[in-house]
C-alpha cells in the first residue's frame, strides 16, 4: 500500500514539475531545476515500482545516472552562456541570430 502512495505522489510531482516548466521559464537555471525535479520524480516512480514488477532496479539506476549527467551538462552550458552573454534569460536565446 505504501508503494501505491509513493507512486501517486511521484507522478503528481512529475506533472507539477512539467506544469511549472511550461508556466515559468524566464531563466535557464529555473528551467534546469524543473527538469531535474521531473527526473528525480521519474526515478522515485521507477524505483518504487521495481519491487512490484520484476525490474531489477537497473532501469532506475540508469535514469538517475542520466539525470546526473543532464544536471552537470546543463550547469556547464549555463556557465558558458552567462560568460558569453552576461545573463541567462531564455527569451534572449531566440532573439539573437548567429
C-alpha positions in Angstrom: 0.0 0.0 0.0 2.9 2.3 0.7 4.3 1.8 -2.8 1.0 2.9 -4.3 1.1 6.2 -2.4 4.7 6.8 -3.3 3.9 6.1 -7.0 0.9 8.5 -6.9 3.0 11.2 -5.1 5.9 10.9 -7.5 3.6 11.1 -10.6 1.9 14.1 -9.1 5.3 15.7 -8.6 6.4 14.9 -12.1 3.3 16.6 -13.6 3.7 19.6 -11.2 7.3 20.0 -12.5 6.1 19.9 -16.1 3.3 22.4 -15.4 5.8 24.7 -13.6 8.2 24.3 -16.6 5.5 25.3 -19.0 4.3 28.3 -17.0 7.6 29.9 -15.7 10.6 29.6 -18.0 12.3 33.0 -17.6 15.7 31.9 -16.5 17.7 29.0 -17.8 18.6 27.9 -14.2 14.9 27.6 -13.3 14.3 25.5 -16.4 17.2 23.2 -15.5 15.9 22.9 -11.9 12.4 21.9 -13.1 13.9 19.3 -15.5 15.9 17.9 -12.6 12.8 17.7 -10.4 11.0 15.8 -13.2 13.9 13.4 -13.5 14.0 12.8 -9.7 10.3 12.1 -9.6 10.7 9.7 -12.5 13.5 8.0 -10.6 11.3 7.7 -7.5 8.5 6.3 -9.5 10.6 3.7 -11.2 12.4 2.7 -8.0 9.1 2.3 -6.1 7.6 0.1 -8.8 10.7 -2.0 -9.3 9.8 -4.1 -6.3 6.3 -5.0 -7.6 7.1 -5.6 -11.2 10.1 -7.7 -12.0 12.5 -4.8 -12.6 15.9 -5.3 -11.0 16.4 -1.6 -10.3 18.8 -1.3 -13.2 16.4 1.0 -15.1 16.2 3.3 -12.2 20.0 3.4 -11.8 20.4 4.2 -15.5 17.8 7.0 -15.1 19.5 8.6 -12.1 22.8 8.4 -13.9 21.4 10.2 -16.9 19.8 12.7 -14.6 23.2 13.5 -13.0 24.8 13.8 -16.4 22.0 16.1 -17.5 22.5 18.3 -14.5 26.2 18.6 -15.0 25.9 19.3 -18.7 23.1 21.9 -18.1 25.2 23.7 -15.5 28.2 23.8 -17.8 26.1 25.3 -20.6 24.6 27.8 -18.1 28.1 29.0 -17.1 29.2 29.3 -20.7 26.1 31.2 -21.7 26.5 33.6 -18.7 30.1 34.2 -19.6 29.3 34.9 -23.3 26.1 36.9 -22.9 26.0 38.2 -19.3 22.6 36.8 -18.4 20.5 33.6 -18.6 17.2 34.8 -19.9 15.6 32.2 -22.0 13.8 34.7 -24.2 17.1 36.2 -25.3 18.3 33.0 -26.8 15.9 33.1 -29.7 16.1 36.8 -30.5 19.8 36.8 -31.4 21.0 35.4 -34.7 24.3 33.7 -35.0 
